[in-house]
């Protein structure tokens, strides 16, 4: 079968690779001049005799418990991984560090001193959440349709713990969204993720970065068309036409739209009200990411810098995470500190900004299950020729993992449809 894939994020790359490996003729369209998954990555020029280095934007991490399907895809393709130092520092912005953690679960003394009462309270609450969370996950009737905020209030966790530790950790790293979106997360989803993240499983990154990973995902037989924007996707009886912005067109037996849901709804023509409603049910938030050298966006004392530095706003309603890239990339031979700040709520010194990008992230809420159910049902419709996948389309937190899971599900559905066509 001739299959078109629109979008070269992780979902598009995995679906294209799997279908190509199955013997189909695959064309992958990407409107950017580089592969989408690696579109924002940055080459940092040599300075004072140091070599040029490349930084993934955003910095991507995974482990075997929370990202099992991504882990397996990387393993199967020989994409090497290496451990990441996952130390964390928490401080008010501006202000001093009030808590540091080693490996995100092991308390570490500050400057050789015993932990103060604030740190003790926070760590005590974290231990309690881990214990009661395990118990409550085994009893669905306890969680029911609770949001994370409702659950935390019901279990009487303090504002200090929620706003200065838990929400900063989730909003600026794993969930990458606003405090309000974190608060509205389904409690069951959030607790499951917290359990997976607090196990003694090493945090990993790809050894040679996203650029290497995308090259390995791209099989040589995939026809990759970069700088190739799609104008519209239209169903034509038993085929699908993809019309491009340059005025040309291509015909396929099946087309996979591996873009954001809000983009997919604009690309595909003649969608039914039901289809528009399904794609429109997935919401997004914009987040800003800076790569910079501004040390003011780090804890005041350099000896307290960690790999991940959670900076909590004065009103405790937002947090941003500054990743110390020199520590994140242990192989870098650069002395001058370089940072990547996610979910920025302030502006760094303009002269110290190396790059800035704004990305959209899917937002998960108690309503998300209905969207996932409806999308899965739509993919079961007979004679379907247009399919959807992406990080928004996999159950749980929108990560590289959900992008892979949704791609694998669509590949299976397309394969089933193809076998039906042949028979």
WOBEL-V477489 format. One record per backbone hydrogen bond with DSSP energy under -1.0 kcal/mol. NH is the residue of the N-H (numbers start at 1). CO is the residue of the C=O. E is the energy in kcal/mol with one decimal. If there is no record, write none. Layout:
BEGIN
NH:CO:E / NH:CO:E
END
This chain:
BEGIN
3:25:-3.1 / 4:254:-2.3 / 5:27:-2.9 / 6:256:-2.9 / 7:29:-3.0 / 13:9:-2.6 / 14:10:-2.4 / 15:11:-2.3 / 16:12:-2.3 / 17:13:-2.4 / 18:14:-2.7 / 19:15:-2.2 / 20:16:-2.1 / 21:17:-2.6 / 22:18:-1.2 / 23:20:-1.8 / 24:19:-2.2 / 25:1:-2.4 / 27:3:-2.3 / 28:223:-2.7 / 29:5:-3.2 / 30:225:-2.3 / 37:8:-2.0 / 38:35:-1.6 / 39:36:-1.4 / 42:55:-2.8 / 44:53:-3.5 / 50:47:-2.1 / 53:44:-1.7 / 55:42:-3.0 / 62:204:-1.9 / 67:63:-1.4 / 71:67:-2.6 / 72:68:-1.9 / 73:69:-2.3 / 74:70:-2.6 / 75:71:-2.2 / 76:72:-2.9 / 77:73:-1.7 / 78:75:-1.1 / 79:74:-2.7 / 82:205:-2.7 / 84:203:-2.7 / 88:101:-2.5 / 89:308:-2.2 / 90:99:-2.9 / 91:310:-2.5 / 93:312:-2.9 / 98:90:-2.7 / 99:90:-1.2 / 101:88:-2.9 / 102:106:-2.8 / 105:102:-1.1 / 106:102:-2.3 / 108:100:-1.2 / 113:110:-2.5 / 120:116:-2.3 / 121:117:-2.6 / 122:118:-2.3 / 123:119:-2.6 / 124:120:-2.2 / 125:121:-2.3 / 126:122:-2.3 / 127:123:-2.2 / 128:124:-2.0 / 129:125:-2.6 / 130:126:-2.1 / 131:127:-1.9 / 132:128:-2.9 / 133:129:-2.2 / 134:130:-1.5 / 135:131:-1.5 / 136:132:-2.9 / 137:133:-2.2 / 139:136:-1.5 / 142:139:-1.9 / 144:140:-3.2 / 146:143:-3.0 / 148:185:-2.6 / 149:183:-2.4 / 151:147:-2.4 / 152:148:-2.7 / 153:149:-2.2 / 154:150:-2.5 / 155:151:-2.1 / 156:153:-1.3 / 157:152:-2.4 / 162:158:-2.3 / 163:159:-3.2 / 164:160:-1.7 / 165:161:-1.0 / 166:161:-2.7 / 167:162:-3.1 / 169:165:-2.0 / 170:166:-2.3 / 171:167:-3.3 / 172:168:-1.5 / 175:170:-2.0 / 176:170:-1.3 / 177:171:-1.2 / 182:178:-2.2 / 183:179:-2.8 / 184:180:-1.2 / 185:182:-1.6 / 187:146:-2.7 / 190:186:-2.3 / 191:187:-2.8 / 192:188:-2.1 / 193:189:-2.0 / 194:190:-2.3 / 195:191:-2.2 / 196:192:-1.9 / 197:193:-2.3 / 198:194:-1.6 / 201:199:-2.3 / 204:62:-3.2 / 205:82:-2.0 / 207:80:-2.6 / 213:209:-1.7 / 214:210:-2.8 / 215:211:-1.6 / 216:212:-1.9 / 217:213:-1.9 / 218:214:-1.7 / 219:217:-1.1 / 222:219:-1.8 / 223:26:-2.7 / 224:222:-1.0 / 225:28:-3.0 / 227:32:-2.8 / 228:30:-2.7 / 231:243:-2.7 / 232:243:-1.8 / 233:267:-2.4 / 234:241:-2.7 / 236:239:-3.3 / 239:236:-2.3 / 240:252:-2.9 / 241:234:-3.2 / 242:250:-3.0 / 243:232:-2.6 / 244:248:-3.0 / 245:229:-2.5 / 247:244:-1.9 / 250:242:-1.8 / 252:240:-2.9 / 253:2:-2.7 / 254:2:-1.5 / 255:385:-2.5 / 256:4:-3.0 / 257:387:-3.5 / 258:6:-2.3 / 264:260:-2.6 / 265:261:-2.1 / 266:263:-1.1 / 267:263:-1.5 / 268:264:-2.0 / 269:233:-2.8 / 276:272:-2.6 / 277:273:-2.2 / 278:274:-2.2 / 279:275:-2.5 / 280:276:-2.4 / 282:279:-1.1 / 285:361:-2.4 / 287:359:-3.2 / 289:357:-2.7 / 290:341:-2.3 / 291:355:-2.7 / 292:339:-2.5 / 293:352:-1.8 / 297:294:-1.6 / 298:295:-1.2 / 304:301:-2.0 / 305:302:-2.0 / 308:87:-2.3 / 309:322:-1.7 / 310:89:-3.2 / 311:320:-3.2 / 312:91:-2.8 / 313:318:-2.5 / 316:313:-1.5 / 320:311:-2.1 / 321:342:-1.7 / 322:309:-2.5 / 323:340:-3.4 / 324:307:-2.4 / 325:323:-1.2 / 325:338:-1.7 / 327:324:-1.2 / 328:324:-2.3 / 329:325:-3.1 / 332:329:-2.0 / 339:292:-3.1 / 340:323:-1.8 / 341:290:-2.6 / 342:321:-2.6 / 343:288:-1.3 / 344:288:-1.2 / 352:349:-2.2 / 353:350:-1.2 / 354:291:-3.0 / 355:291:-1.8 / 357:289:-2.3 / 359:287:-2.7 / 361:285:-3.2 / 363:283:-2.7 / 368:365:-2.0 / 371:367:-1.2 / 372:368:-2.5 / 373:369:-2.7 / 374:370:-2.4 / 375:371:-2.3 / 376:372:-2.3 / 377:373:-2.2 / 378:374:-2.3 / 379:375:-1.8 / 380:377:-1.2 / 381:378:-1.4 / 384:381:-1.1 / 387:255:-2.4 / 389:257:-1.8 / 393:390:-1.3 / 399:397:-1.1 / 403:399:-1.8 / 404:400:-2.1 / 405:401:-2.7 / 406:402:-2.5 / 407:403:-1.8 / 408:404:-2.7 / 409:405:-2.0 / 410:406:-2.1 / 411:407:-2.7 / 412:408:-2.0 / 413:409:-1.9 / 414:410:-2.9 / 415:411:-2.6 / 416:412:-2.0 / 417:413:-2.2 / 418:414:-2.8 / 419:415:-2.3 / 420:416:-1.8 / 421:417:-1.9 / 422:418:-2.2 / 423:419:-2.3
END
